[in-house]
Amino acid sequence: MGKAEGRGESWHGHVTAVTVAPEYRRQQLAKKLMNLLEEVTEKTYNAYFVDLFVRASNAPAIQMYQKLGYVIYRRVLRYYSGEEDGLDMRKAMPRDKDKKSIIPLKDPVTPEELEYD
């Protein structure tokens, strides 16, 4: 599930959730869902990037997203229930020719500092 949001160079596709039932995992369904969201982000919305948030402790998901070309853009302190940090991961779309949208931030942010357009 995803959406398009933001303004200006922050116009992007956002992955709200990717869930595959345990009995259907290991069939690359998550990859196919991500590819579809990226295609819609690029061709329908002409956005600059796709982003998603993932628990910092979820190593398998982080690894999967990295294999799909996502980079860790920034850490969000206490993003999940005020307890666990989240990682904001991004993948530049062709519109972002200079890939400015994926240059990692050096310092973590808090949930209050996130921009929700």
Summary of the structure (lengths in Angstrom):
residues: 117
radius of gyration: 13.9
end to end distance: 17.7
largest distance: 40.9
contacts: 310
relative contact order: 0.20
helix: 31%
strand: 30%
